[in-house]
Amino acid sequence: MENSTFNELLESVQQMDAIVKGKVQPSRENFVAAVEVKQIRKKTKLSQDKFAQLIGVEVSTLRNWEQGRREPTGPAKILIRAIANDPVHVIKACRK
């Protein structure tokens, strides 16, 4: 690994550590509102059961998101955003 690449990675890890410790605020956050989750699912024409199965979460988790009691996090948040941006290809890839 080149020295400049290593230095960039090290800086990223140090920034992440500062964010996790609450020393600085993140420069950006990827946010999926509960209302969006329901709209995205309805756009796919999938039931709650089928959509939850597709993205690998419990139906109760999906319901909590759709009703605003919880927000998706981590990989689920990214997968939902991907489905919103390109539902045909992402759903096809998830089903393989």
N, CA, C and O atoms as a GROMACS GRO file, in nm:
protein
  384
    1MET      N    1   0.085  -0.117   0.000
    1MET     CA    2   0.000   0.000   0.000
    1MET      C    3   0.090   0.123   0.000
    1MET      O    4   0.189   0.131   0.073
    2GLU      N    5   0.052   0.219  -0.083
    2GLU     CA    6   0.129   0.342  -0.089
    2GLU      C    7   0.112   0.421   0.040
    2GLU      O    8   0.009   0.410   0.108
    3ASN      N    9   0.212   0.498   0.073
    3ASN     CA   10   0.210   0.577   0.196
    3ASN      C   11   0.094   0.676   0.199
    3ASN      O   12   0.032   0.695   0.304
    4SER      N   13   0.063   0.738   0.085
    4SER     CA   14  -0.047   0.836   0.082
    4SER      C   15  -0.182   0.768   0.105
    4SER      O   16  -0.268   0.824   0.173
    5THR      N   17  -0.200   0.649   0.050
    5THR     CA   18  -0.324   0.574   0.071
    5THR      C   19  -0.338   0.536   0.217
    5THR      O   20  -0.446   0.549   0.275
    6PHE      N   21  -0.231   0.490   0.276
    6PHE     CA   22  -0.234   0.454   0.418
    6PHE      C   23  -0.269   0.576   0.503
    6PHE      O   24  -0.350   0.566   0.595
    7ASN      N   25  -0.210   0.689   0.472
    7ASN     CA   26  -0.237   0.812   0.549
    7ASN      C   27  -0.384   0.854   0.537
    7ASN      O   28  -0.444   0.899   0.635
    8GLU      N   29  -0.442   0.838   0.418
    8GLU     CA   30  -0.584   0.871   0.400
    8GLU      C   31  -0.672   0.778   0.482
    8GLU      O   32  -0.768   0.821   0.546
    9LEU      N   33  -0.638   0.648   0.480
    9LEU     CA   34  -0.715   0.552   0.560
    9LEU      C   35  -0.702   0.581   0.709
    9LEU      O   36  -0.801   0.574   0.783
   10LEU      N   37  -0.582   0.612   0.752
   10LEU     CA   38  -0.559   0.643   0.893
   10LEU      C   39  -0.639   0.766   0.935
   10LEU      O   40  -0.699   0.768   1.042
   11GLU      N   41  -0.640   0.868   0.852
   11GLU     CA   42  -0.716   0.989   0.882
   11GLU      C   43  -0.866   0.958   0.892
   11GLU      O   44  -0.934   1.010   0.981
   12SER      N   45  -0.917   0.874   0.801
   12SER     CA   46  -1.058   0.835   0.806
   12SER      C   47  -1.092   0.763   0.936
   12SER      O   48  -1.196   0.789   0.996
   13VAL      N   49  -1.006   0.673   0.977
   13VAL     CA   50  -1.029   0.598   1.101
   13VAL      C   51  -1.025   0.693   1.221
   13VAL      O   52  -1.105   0.679   1.314
   14GLN      N   53  -0.935   0.788   1.220
   14GLN     CA   54  -0.927   0.885   1.329
   14GLN      C   55  -1.052   0.973   1.334
   14GLN      O   56  -1.102   1.004   1.442
   15GLN      N   57  -1.102   1.013   1.217
   15GLN     CA   58  -1.225   1.092   1.213
   15GLN      C   59  -1.343   1.011   1.265
   15GLN      O   60  -1.426   1.062   1.341
   16MET      N   61  -1.351   0.884   1.224
   16MET     CA   62  -1.459   0.797   1.271
   16MET      C   63  -1.453   0.782   1.423
   16MET      O   64  -1.556   0.788   1.489
   17ASP      N   65  -1.336   0.764   1.476
   17ASP     CA   66  -1.319   0.750   1.621
   17ASP      C   67  -1.368   0.875   1.693
   17ASP      O   68  -1.434   0.865   1.797
   18ALA      N   69  -1.337   0.992   1.640
   18ALA     CA   70  -1.381   1.117   1.702
   18ALA      C   71  -1.533   1.129   1.696
   18ALA      O   72  -1.594   1.179   1.791
   19ILE      N   73  -1.595   1.085   1.588
   19ILE     CA   74  -1.740   1.090   1.576
   19ILE      C   75  -1.805   0.994   1.675
   19ILE      O   76  -1.900   1.030   1.743
   20VAL      N   77  -1.752   0.872   1.682
   20VAL     CA   78  -1.807   0.772   1.774
   20VAL      C   79  -1.796   0.818   1.919
   20VAL      O   80  -1.886   0.794   1.999
   21LYS      N   81  -1.688   0.885   1.953
   21LYS     CA   82  -1.667   0.933   2.089
   21LYS      C   83  -1.742   1.064   2.117
   21LYS      O   84  -1.740   1.114   2.229
   22GLY      N   85  -1.810   1.118   2.015
   22GLY     CA   86  -1.888   1.239   2.034
   22GLY      C   87  -1.808   1.367   2.035
   22GLY      O   88  -1.859   1.472   2.076
   23LYS      N   89  -1.684   1.361   1.991
   23LYS     CA   90  -1.599   1.480   1.990
   23LYS      C   91  -1.632   1.572   1.873
   23LYS      O   92  -1.616   1.694   1.884
   24VAL      N   93  -1.679   1.516   1.762
   24VAL     CA   94  -1.719   1.594   1.645
   24VAL      C   95  -1.847   1.535   1.587
   24VAL      O   96  -1.879   1.418   1.610
   25GLN      N   97  -1.920   1.617   1.512
   25GLN     CA   98  -2.041   1.572   1.445
   25GLN      C   99  -2.004   1.518   1.307
   25GLN      O  100  -1.910   1.567   1.245
   26PRO      N  101  -2.077   1.417   1.259
   26PRO     CA  102  -2.049   1.367   1.124
   26PRO      C  103  -2.080   1.475   1.021
   26PRO      O  104  -2.171   1.555   1.040
   27SER      N  105  -2.004   1.476   0.914
   27SER     CA  106  -2.023   1.577   0.810
   27SER      C  107  -2.151   1.551   0.730
   27SER      O  108  -2.210   1.643   0.675
   28ARG      N  109  -2.192   1.424   0.725
   28ARG     CA  110  -2.317   1.391   0.657
   28ARG      C  111  -2.371   1.260   0.714
   28ARG      O  112  -2.296   1.177   0.766
   29GLU      N  113  -2.501   1.244   0.702
   29GLU     CA  114  -2.566   1.122   0.746
   29GLU      C  115  -2.663   1.076   0.639
   29GLU      O  116  -2.731   1.158   0.576
   30ASN      N  117  -2.668   0.947   0.618
   30ASN     CA  118  -2.764   0.890   0.523
   30ASN      C  119  -2.889   0.856   0.603
   30ASN      O  120  -2.886   0.766   0.687
   31PHE      N  121  -2.998   0.927   0.577
   31PHE     CA  122  -3.118   0.915   0.657
   31PHE      C  123  -3.233   0.864   0.571
   31PHE      O  124  -3.257   0.916   0.462
   32VAL      N  125  -3.303   0.764   0.619
   32VAL     CA  126  -3.422   0.713   0.552
   32VAL      C  127  -3.537   0.730   0.650
   32VAL      O  128  -3.543   0.661   0.751
   33ALA      N  129  -3.627   0.821   0.620
   33ALA     CA  130  -3.741   0.847   0.709
   33ALA      C  131  -3.839   0.732   0.703
   33ALA      O  132  -3.849   0.662   0.602
   34ALA      N  133  -3.912   0.713   0.812
   34ALA     CA  134  -4.009   0.604   0.821
   34ALA      C  135  -4.112   0.612   0.709
   34ALA      O  136  -4.149   0.510   0.651
   35VAL      N  137  -4.158   0.732   0.679
   35VAL     CA  138  -4.256   0.750   0.572
   35VAL      C  139  -4.198   0.702   0.440
   35VAL      O  140  -4.270   0.643   0.358
   36GLU      N  141  -4.071   0.728   0.418
   36GLU     CA  142  -4.007   0.684   0.294
   36GLU      C  143  -4.007   0.532   0.281
   36GLU      O  144  -4.027   0.480   0.172
   37VAL      N  145  -3.984   0.461   0.391
   37VAL     CA  146  -3.978   0.315   0.386
   37VAL      C  147  -4.110   0.260   0.332
   37VAL      O  148  -4.111   0.174   0.245
   38LYS      N  149  -4.219   0.310   0.383
   38LYS     CA  150  -4.351   0.264   0.338
   38LYS      C  151  -4.373   0.297   0.191
   38LYS      O  152  -4.422   0.213   0.116
   39GLN      N  153  -4.336   0.418   0.151
   39GLN     CA  154  -4.353   0.459   0.011
   39GLN      C  155  -4.268   0.372  -0.081
   39GLN      O  156  -4.312   0.331  -0.188
   40ILE      N  157  -4.144   0.345  -0.038
   40ILE     CA  158  -4.053   0.263  -0.118
   40ILE      C  159  -4.110   0.122  -0.132
   40ILE      O  160  -4.110   0.065  -0.241
   41ARG      N  161  -4.158   0.066  -0.022
   41ARG     CA  162  -4.216  -0.069  -0.028
   41ARG      C  163  -4.338  -0.072  -0.119
   41ARG      O  164  -4.352  -0.162  -0.201
   42LYS      N  165  -4.426   0.026  -0.105
   42LYS     CA  166  -4.547   0.029  -0.187
   42LYS      C  167  -4.513   0.044  -0.335
   42LYS      O  168  -4.581  -0.012  -0.421
   43LYS      N  169  -4.408   0.119  -0.364
   43LYS     CA  170  -4.364   0.136  -0.503
   43LYS      C  171  -4.320   0.002  -0.564
   43LYS      O  172  -4.334  -0.019  -0.684
   44THR      N  173  -4.269  -0.087  -0.479
   44THR     CA  174  -4.225  -0.218  -0.527
   44THR      C  175  -4.343  -0.313  -0.545
   44THR      O  176  -4.329  -0.420  -0.605
   45LYS      N  177  -4.461  -0.275  -0.492
   45LYS     CA  178  -4.582  -0.358  -0.496
   45LYS      C  179  -4.565  -0.489  -0.419
   45LYS      O  180  -4.627  -0.589  -0.452
   46LEU      N  181  -4.479  -0.486  -0.317
   46LEU     CA  182  -4.459  -0.604  -0.231
   46LEU      C  183  -4.533  -0.584  -0.100
   46LEU      O  184  -4.541  -0.472  -0.048
   47SER      N  185  -4.586  -0.693  -0.046
   47SER     CA  186  -4.648  -0.688   0.087
   47SER      C  187  -4.538  -0.666   0.191
   47SER      O  188  -4.419  -0.677   0.162
   48GLN      N  189  -4.580  -0.634   0.312
   48GLN     CA  190  -4.482  -0.620   0.420
   48GLN      C  191  -4.405  -0.750   0.439
   48GLN      O  192  -4.283  -0.747   0.457
   49ASP      N  193  -4.475  -0.863   0.435
   49ASP     CA  194  -4.408  -0.992   0.452
   49ASP      C  195  -4.301  -1.014   0.346
   49ASP      O  196  -4.188  -1.052   0.377
   50LYS      N  197  -4.336  -0.992   0.220
   50LYS     CA  198  -4.242  -1.015   0.109
   50LYS      C  199  -4.126  -0.917   0.112
   50LYS      O  200  -4.012  -0.955   0.087
   51PHE      N  201  -4.155  -0.792   0.142
   51PHE     CA  202  -4.049  -0.690   0.145
   51PHE      C  203  -3.952  -0.719   0.260
   51PHE      O  204  -3.830  -0.711   0.242
   52ALA      N  205  -4.006  -0.754   0.376
   52ALA     CA  206  -3.920  -0.786   0.490
   52ALA      C  207  -3.833  -0.906   0.458
   52ALA      O  208  -3.714  -0.907   0.490
   53GLN      N  209  -3.891  -1.006   0.396
   53GLN     CA  210  -3.814  -1.125   0.359
   53GLN      C  211  -3.705  -1.088   0.258
   53GLN      O  212  -3.592  -1.137   0.268
   54LEU      N  213  -3.738  -1.004   0.163
   54LEU     CA  214  -3.644  -0.962   0.060
   54LEU      C  215  -3.520  -0.896   0.120
   54LEU      O  216  -3.408  -0.924   0.078
   55ILE      N  217  -3.541  -0.806   0.220
   55ILE     CA  218  -3.427  -0.733   0.276
   55ILE      C  219  -3.370  -0.800   0.402
   55ILE      O  220  -3.274  -0.750   0.461
   56GLY      N  221  -3.430  -0.912   0.442
   56GLY     CA  222  -3.372  -0.989   0.551
   56GLY      C  223  -3.398  -0.937   0.691
   56GLY      O  224  -3.312  -0.945   0.779
   57VAL      N  225  -3.519  -0.882   0.712
   57VAL     CA  226  -3.556  -0.835   0.846
   57VAL      C  227  -3.689  -0.897   0.886
   57VAL      O  228  -3.763  -0.948   0.801
   58GLU      N  229  -3.719  -0.893   1.013
   58GLU     CA  230  -3.848  -0.940   1.063
   58GLU      C  231  -3.958  -0.843   1.018
   58GLU      O  232  -3.934  -0.723   1.004
   59VAL      N  233  -4.078  -0.896   0.997
   59VAL     CA  234  -4.191  -0.812   0.960
   59VAL      C  235  -4.216  -0.707   1.068
   59VAL      O  236  -4.250  -0.593   1.037
   60SER      N  237  -4.200  -0.745   1.193
   60SER     CA  238  -4.221  -0.650   1.303
   60SER      C  239  -4.123  -0.533   1.293
   60SER      O  240  -4.158  -0.420   1.326
   61THR      N  241  -4.002  -0.559   1.249
   61THR     CA  242  -3.903  -0.452   1.231
   61THR      C  243  -3.948  -0.357   1.121
   61THR      O  244  -3.942  -0.235   1.137
   62LEU      N  245  -3.994  -0.413   1.009
   62LEU     CA  246  -4.042  -0.331   0.898
   62LEU      C  247  -4.162  -0.248   0.943
   62LEU      O  248  -4.171  -0.130   0.909
   63ARG      N  249  -4.252  -0.307   1.018
   63ARG     CA  250  -4.368  -0.232   1.067
   63ARG      C  251  -4.325  -0.117   1.158
   63ARG      O  252  -4.380  -0.007   1.149
   64ASN      N  253  -4.229  -0.142   1.243
   64ASN     CA  254  -4.177  -0.035   1.329
   64ASN      C  255  -4.120   0.079   1.247
   64ASN      O  256  -4.140   0.196   1.281
   65TRP      N  257  -4.051   0.048   1.139
   65TRP     CA  258  -3.997   0.152   1.052
   65TRP      C  259  -4.110   0.230   0.987
   65TRP      O  260  -4.112   0.353   0.988
   66GLU      N  261  -4.206   0.157   0.931
   66GLU     CA  262  -4.314   0.221   0.857
   66GLU      C  263  -4.403   0.306   0.948
   66GLU      O  264  -4.462   0.404   0.903
   67GLN      N  265  -4.412   0.271   1.074
   67GLN     CA  266  -4.497   0.345   1.167
   67GLN      C  267  -4.418   0.450   1.245
   67GLN      O  268  -4.473   0.516   1.334
   68GLY      N  269  -4.290   0.467   1.213
   68GLY     CA  270  -4.210   0.573   1.272
   68GLY      C  271  -4.160   0.545   1.413
   68GLY      O  272  -4.109   0.636   1.479
   69ARG      N  273  -4.172   0.422   1.459
   69ARG     CA  274  -4.122   0.389   1.593
   69ARG      C  275  -3.971   0.366   1.594
   69ARG      O  276  -3.905   0.384   1.696
   70ARG      N  277  -3.919   0.328   1.481
   70ARG     CA  278  -3.776   0.303   1.465
   70ARG      C  279  -3.734   0.351   1.326
   70ARG      O  280  -3.817   0.373   1.238
   71GLU      N  281  -3.604   0.367   1.310
   71GLU     CA  282  -3.547   0.402   1.180
   71GLU      C  283  -3.452   0.291   1.137
   71GLU      O  284  -3.381   0.235   1.221
   72PRO      N  285  -3.450   0.258   1.008
   72PRO     CA  286  -3.354   0.158   0.962
   72PRO      C  287  -3.211   0.207   0.981
   72PRO      O  288  -3.183   0.327   0.971
   73THR      N  289  -3.122   0.114   1.010
   73THR     CA  290  -2.982   0.148   1.030
   73THR      C  291  -2.895   0.050   0.951
   73THR      O  292  -2.942  -0.051   0.899
   74GLY      N  293  -2.769   0.083   0.943
   74GLY     CA  294  -2.669  -0.006   0.884
   74GLY      C  295  -2.703  -0.053   0.744
   74GLY      O  296  -2.751   0.024   0.662
   75PRO      N  297  -2.676  -0.181   0.718
   75PRO     CA  298  -2.699  -0.236   0.583
   75PRO      C  299  -2.844  -0.225   0.536
   75PRO      O  300  -2.868  -0.205   0.417
   76ALA      N  301  -2.940  -0.237   0.627
   76ALA     CA  302  -3.081  -0.227   0.587
   76ALA      C  303  -3.110  -0.089   0.529
   76ALA      O  304  -3.182  -0.077   0.430
   77LYS      N  305  -3.055   0.013   0.591
   77LYS     CA  306  -3.077   0.150   0.544
   77LYS      C  307  -3.020   0.167   0.402
   77LYS      O  308  -3.084   0.229   0.317
   78ILE      N  309  -2.904   0.113   0.378
   78ILE     CA  310  -2.840   0.124   0.247
   78ILE      C  311  -2.918   0.043   0.143
   78ILE      O  312  -2.938   0.088   0.030
   79LEU      N  313  -2.963  -0.076   0.182
   79LEU     CA  314  -3.039  -0.160   0.090
   79LEU      C  315  -3.171  -0.094   0.053
   79LEU      O  316  -3.211  -0.098  -0.064
   80ILE      N  317  -3.239  -0.035   0.149
   80ILE     CA  318  -3.364   0.035   0.120
   80ILE      C  319  -3.339   0.153   0.026
   80ILE      O  320  -3.417   0.176  -0.067
   81ARG      N  321  -3.233   0.227   0.050
   81ARG     CA  322  -3.198   0.339  -0.038
   81ARG      C  323  -3.168   0.288  -0.179
   81ARG      O  324  -3.207   0.351  -0.278
   82ALA      N  325  -3.098   0.175  -0.189
   82ALA     CA  326  -3.068   0.117  -0.321
   82ALA      C  327  -3.196   0.075  -0.393
   82ALA      O  328  -3.210   0.098  -0.513
   83ILE      N  329  -3.289   0.014  -0.320
   83ILE     CA  330  -3.417  -0.025  -0.378
   83ILE      C  331  -3.492   0.098  -0.427
   83ILE      O  332  -3.553   0.094  -0.534
   84ALA      N  333  -3.487   0.205  -0.351
   84ALA     CA  334  -3.554   0.329  -0.392
   84ALA      C  335  -3.495   0.382  -0.522
   84ALA      O  336  -3.568   0.433  -0.607
   85ASN      N  337  -3.364   0.371  -0.538
   85ASN     CA  338  -3.297   0.426  -0.655
   85ASN      C  339  -3.308   0.339  -0.779
   85ASN      O  340  -3.313   0.390  -0.891
   86ASP      N  341  -3.311   0.207  -0.761
   86ASP     CA  342  -3.316   0.116  -0.875
   86ASP      C  343  -3.386  -0.013  -0.835
   86ASP      O  344  -3.322  -0.118  -0.824
   87PRO      N  345  -3.518  -0.007  -0.814
   87PRO     CA  346  -3.589  -0.122  -0.760
   87PRO      C  347  -3.579  -0.248  -0.845
   87PRO      O  348  -3.564  -0.358  -0.791
   88VAL      N  349  -3.586  -0.236  -0.974
   88VAL     CA  350  -3.586  -0.354  -1.061
   88VAL      C  351  -3.458  -0.435  -1.044
   88VAL      O  352  -3.463  -0.555  -1.020
   89HIS      N  353  -3.344  -0.369  -1.055
   89HIS     CA  354  -3.216  -0.441  -1.050
   89HIS      C  355  -3.180  -0.487  -0.908
   89HIS      O  356  -3.126  -0.596  -0.890
   90VAL      N  357  -3.209  -0.405  -0.810
   90VAL     CA  358  -3.174  -0.442  -0.672
   90VAL      C  359  -3.260  -0.560  -0.626
   90VAL      O  360  -3.210  -0.653  -0.564
   91ILE      N  361  -3.391  -0.555  -0.655
   91ILE     CA  362  -3.477  -0.666  -0.616
   91ILE      C  363  -3.435  -0.794  -0.689
   91ILE      O  364  -3.432  -0.902  -0.629
   92LYS      N  365  -3.403  -0.782  -0.815
   92LYS     CA  366  -3.357  -0.898  -0.892
   92LYS      C  367  -3.229  -0.956  -0.830
   92LYS      O  368  -3.215  -1.078  -0.818
   93ALA      N  369  -3.136  -0.869  -0.792
   93ALA     CA  370  -3.011  -0.914  -0.731
   93ALA      C  371  -3.035  -0.979  -0.594
   93ALA      O  372  -2.969  -1.076  -0.560
   94CYS      N  373  -3.129  -0.925  -0.518
   94CYS     CA  374  -3.158  -0.980  -0.385
   94CYS      C  375  -3.222  -1.118  -0.393
   94CYS      O  376  -3.205  -1.200  -0.303
   95ARG      N  377  -3.294  -1.144  -0.498
   95ARG     CA  378  -3.364  -1.271  -0.513
   95ARG      C  379  -3.276  -1.384  -0.561
   95ARG      O  380  -3.314  -1.501  -0.552
   96LYS      N  381  -3.159  -1.354  -0.611
   96LYS     CA  382  -3.069  -1.459  -0.663
   96LYS      C  383  -3.011  -1.539  -0.549
   96LYS      O  384  -2.933  -1.631  -0.573
   0.00000   0.00000   0.00000
